[in-house]
Amino acid sequence: MKRTVLDRLTDMLDIADIETSYYDKETGKIIFRSEDEELADDGFDDELSEGCRYIPLPGPHDLNDYEIMKDFSRSVDDNRKRNILLTAISGKGAFRCFRQSIEELEMEDEWYAFKKAAYRNIAREWCEIHGIDLSDSMNIDDFEKKFSYIIMSRAADYFDGGRVTSLKEKKRGNWTAVVEGSEDYTVVVRLDGKEIIYSDCNCPYDGDLCKHEGAVFLSIRERLKRRSKKDLSSGENPGVEQDSIRKKIIDDLIEIMDEDELRKTLTEILQYDKRRRDDFLLKYGREHKDLL
C-alpha cells in the first residue's frame, strides 16, 4: 500500500525532537533541517520567512507526550495496571518511570499503538489547519478510486467468487484474511474508524495495491455493513449494552465493599483523575472555595 501524506507526517512526529522538519506544499515532500546544519543558499530561508511554501511540522511542545501518556494510562481496563501507570507519571521522572512500567507490564505494543493513533490525530488536525489535501487517504466506503480499473475488476471477481476466507477482526480495526488463488496469500489491514491506515499482502505484486487487498477491502466493507444492519434491526447498541453491564458490576462491588475500602478507592480516583476531582470539589467543596 502506498504511504499517504498522513502516514508520512505521523511517522515524522516521532522524530520531532531530533530534527526540525518542514512540509513543502509545492512538492508534498518533508524536508529536514538539523539545528547545527549550515543551510545552503538555496532560497529556503527566503521561502520560510514568507511563510508560503514551507510549513514547520508540530514540535515536541505541540505533541504534549505527557497528556498522551496520561490518556493511555486512564484507558487501561485492568485496575492494577492502570493504577501502576498513573502512579508512575504522578511524580518526578514521569517519562522514565512510565517507560519502565510499560516494559514491566509488557504493554509496549498497546502503548505504541495508542501513541501512534494520537500522533495521527494531531497530524490530521495540523493538515486541516494548514489546508493540506488529504485526498490520498483511503476510506473503506470508497476505496475503489485508489485502484486501477483492471486491478479492481480482478478484486471484485475474487470477492464475488468467495475467494476471501478466514476474515477475522482480531482487535478493533485490525483485520486479517486469506485470499485463495493459484496460491493462498495473507492480507493484513488496519482501520482507524473507516480510514484504511495500513494494508499489506504477501503476494509478489510490486505495485501499490493488489487485487487481493481489493478483495479483502470489499469483504471488510460487507462485514461492517452486515454488522451495522444487525445492530439496527435488533435495536441493540453495543456501547450502551456494555455500559449497562459495567454499571451492574460496579453496583455489585459497592454492595460488598466495606466503608474503608470505598473511601480508599474514591481517594485514589480523585487523586489521579483531575476532571472527576474538579467535579467533586465543585459539588461538595463549598466550604473550601479557595481550592477551586
C-alpha positions in Angstrom: 0.0 0.0 0.0 1.3 3.4 -1.0 2.1 5.6 2.0 -0.2 8.7 2.3 0.6 12.2 3.3 -0.9 11.4 6.7 1.2 8.3 7.1 4.4 10.2 6.4 3.5 13.1 8.7 2.6 10.7 11.5 5.9 9.0 11.3 7.8 12.3 11.3 6.3 13.3 14.6 8.2 10.5 16.3 11.5 12.3 15.5 10.2 15.8 16.1 12.7 16.3 18.9 15.7 15.3 16.8 15.3 17.5 13.7 13.3 20.5 12.6 11.1 19.3 9.8 9.1 21.2 7.2 6.3 20.3 4.8 6.8 21.5 1.3 3.4 22.5 0.0 4.6 22.5 -3.6 6.2 19.1 -3.8 4.4 17.3 -0.9 7.8 16.3 0.5 9.1 16.6 4.1 12.4 18.5 4.5 14.7 18.0 7.4 16.9 20.8 8.9 19.1 19.8 11.8 19.8 22.6 14.3 23.5 22.6 13.6 23.2 22.3 9.9 24.5 25.1 7.7 21.7 25.9 5.4 22.8 26.2 1.8 21.9 29.4 -0.1 19.1 27.7 -1.9 16.4 30.2 -1.2 15.0 28.1 1.7 15.3 31.0 4.3 13.5 33.4 2.0 10.7 30.9 1.3 10.4 30.2 5.0 10.3 33.9 6.0 7.5 34.5 3.5 5.6 31.6 5.1 4.1 30.4 1.9 5.8 27.2 0.8 7.5 25.6 3.8 5.4 24.8 6.9 7.1 23.7 10.2 5.8 20.4 11.4 4.5 20.1 15.0 7.3 20.0 17.6 7.6 18.4 21.0 5.6 21.1 22.7 2.7 20.6 20.2 2.6 16.9 20.8 2.4 17.0 24.6 3.5 13.4 25.2 2.7 13.7 28.9 -1.0 14.2 28.1 -0.9 11.2 25.7 0.7 9.1 28.5 -2.0 10.2 30.9 -4.8 9.4 28.4 -3.3 6.0 27.8 -3.0 5.2 31.5 -6.6 6.1 32.1 -7.8 4.0 29.2 -6.3 0.8 30.6 -9.1 -1.5 31.8 -7.1 -3.5 34.3 -7.3 -1.7 37.6 -3.9 -2.8 38.9 -2.1 -1.8 35.7 -4.0 1.5 35.4 -3.0 2.5 39.0 0.6 1.5 38.4 0.8 3.7 35.3 -1.0 6.6 36.9 1.4 6.4 39.9 4.4 6.3 37.5 3.5 9.6 35.9 2.5 11.4 39.0 5.9 12.4 40.3 9.4 13.3 39.2 10.9 11.4 36.3 7.5 10.7 34.9 8.7 9.7 31.4 11.4 7.4 32.7 9.1 5.8 35.3 6.3 5.4 32.7 8.6 3.7 30.2 9.9 1.3 32.9 6.4 0.5 34.0 5.3 -0.2 30.4 8.2 -2.6 30.0 7.5 -4.4 33.3 3.8 -4.7 32.4 4.6 -5.9 28.9 2.4 -3.3 27.4 4.8 -1.9 24.8 2.7 -2.9 21.8 -0.5 -1.3 23.3 1.3 1.9 24.2 3.0 2.4 20.9 -0.3 1.7 19.0 -2.1 4.3 21.2 0.7 6.8 20.8 0.7 6.4 17.0 -3.1 6.9 16.9 -2.7 10.1 19.0 0.0 11.4 16.7 -2.1 10.6 13.7 -5.0 12.7 15.1 -2.5 15.6 15.7 -1.2 15.2 12.1 -4.7 15.2 10.7 -5.7 18.3 12.7 -2.5 20.0 11.6 -3.3 19.3 7.9 -6.8 20.7 8.3 -5.4 23.9 9.8 -2.9 24.4 7.0 -5.2 23.4 4.2 -3.2 20.3 3.2 -5.0 17.9 0.9 -5.6 14.5 2.5 -7.4 13.1 -0.5 -4.7 10.4 -0.9 -6.1 8.7 2.2 -8.3 5.7 1.7 -11.8 5.1 3.2 -13.4 1.7 3.4 -16.5 3.2 1.9 -15.0 4.5 -1.3 -11.5 2.9 -1.7 -12.2 1.8 -5.3 -11.0 5.1 -6.8 -7.5 4.3 -5.5 -7.2 1.2 -7.7 -6.7 0.9 -11.4 -9.7 -0.4 -13.3 -8.1 -3.7 -14.1 -6.9 -4.5 -10.6 -10.3 -3.5 -9.1 -12.1 -5.7 -11.6 -10.0 -8.7 -10.6 -10.5 -7.9 -6.9 -14.3 -7.9 -7.5 -14.1 -11.3 -9.2 -12.2 -12.7 -6.3 -14.7 -11.3 -3.9 -17.7 -12.5 -5.8 -16.1 -15.9 -6.2 -15.8 -16.3 -2.5 -12.0 -16.4 -2.6 -11.6 -14.4 0.6 -11.5 -16.8 3.5 -10.7 -16.7 7.2 -11.6 -13.0 7.5 -11.1 -12.0 11.2 -11.0 -8.9 13.2 -8.5 -9.8 15.9 -8.8 -6.4 17.7 -11.0 -3.5 16.8 -9.8 -2.3 13.4 -7.1 -5.0 13.0 -8.2 -7.4 10.2 -6.6 -10.4 8.6 -7.8 -12.7 5.8 -6.6 -15.3 3.4 -7.2 -15.0 -0.4 -7.3 -18.2 -2.3 -6.0 -18.3 -5.9 -3.2 -20.0 -7.7 -1.6 -19.7 -4.3 -3.0 -18.6 -0.9 -2.0 -15.1 0.2 -2.5 -13.4 3.6 -3.7 -9.8 3.7 -3.4 -7.6 6.9 -5.5 -4.4 7.1 -5.8 -1.8 9.9 -8.6 0.7 10.1 -8.9 3.9 12.1 -12.6 4.3 12.1 -13.4 3.9 8.4 -10.0 5.1 7.2 -7.6 2.4 5.9 -4.3 3.3 7.6 -2.4 0.1 6.7 -2.6 -2.7 4.3 -0.2 -5.4 3.2 -0.3 -8.6 1.2 2.5 -11.2 1.0 1.9 -11.8 -2.8 4.8 -10.9 -5.2 2.9 -8.0 -6.8 5.1 -4.9 -6.7 2.5 -2.2 -7.3 0.8 0.0 -4.7 -2.4 -2.1 -4.2 -3.0 -5.6 -5.4 -6.2 -7.5 -6.3 -6.0 -9.5 -3.0 -6.1 -6.3 -1.0 -9.0 -5.0 -3.0 -10.9 -8.3 -2.5 -10.3 -8.1 1.3 -11.4 -4.4 1.4 -14.7 -5.4 -0.2 -15.1 -8.2 2.3 -14.4 -6.0 5.3 -16.9 -3.4 4.0 -19.6 -6.1 3.5 -18.9 -7.4 7.0 -19.2 -3.9 8.6 -22.4 -3.2 6.7 -23.9 -6.5 7.9 -22.8 -5.8 11.5 -24.4 -2.3 11.3 -27.7 -3.7 9.9 -27.8 -6.4 12.6 -27.4 -3.8 15.4 -30.1 -1.6 13.9 -32.6 -4.4 13.3 -32.2 -5.8 16.8 -32.4 -2.3 18.3 -29.1 -3.1 20.2 -26.4 -0.6 20.8 -23.2 -2.4 21.8 -21.8 0.6 23.6 -25.0 1.1 25.7 -25.1 -2.6 26.5 -21.5 -2.7 27.7 -22.2 0.4 29.8 -25.2 -1.3 31.4 -23.2 -4.4 32.2 -20.3 -2.3 33.6 -22.7 -0.3 35.9 -24.2 -3.5 37.3 -20.7 -4.9 38.1 -19.9 -1.6 39.9 -23.1 -1.6 41.8 -22.4 -5.2 42.9 -18.9 -4.3 44.0 -20.1 -1.3 46.0 -22.5 -3.6 47.9 -19.8 -6.0 49.0 -17.0 -3.4 49.8 -16.7 -2.1 53.3 -16.6 1.7 54.1 -12.8 1.9 54.4 -12.3 0.2 51.0 -14.7 2.6 49.4 -13.1 5.6 50.9 -9.6 4.5 49.8 -10.8 3.7 46.3 -12.6 7.1 45.9 -9.5 8.9 47.2 -7.3 7.2 44.6 -9.7 8.0 41.8 -9.9 11.7 42.8 -6.1 11.9 43.2 -5.3 10.8 39.7 -8.3 12.0 37.7 -8.3 15.8 37.5 -11.7 16.1 35.8 -13.5 14.0 38.4 -11.6 15.7 41.2 -12.7 19.1 39.9 -16.3 17.9 39.7 -16.2 16.5 43.2 -14.8 19.8 44.6 -17.4 21.9 42.8 -20.2 19.7 44.1 -19.1 19.1 47.7 -16.4 21.7 48.4 -18.5 24.8 49.0 -16.7 25.4 52.3 -13.3 25.2 50.6 -13.9 27.7 47.8 -10.3 28.8 48.0 -9.3 25.4 46.5 -11.5 25.8 43.4 
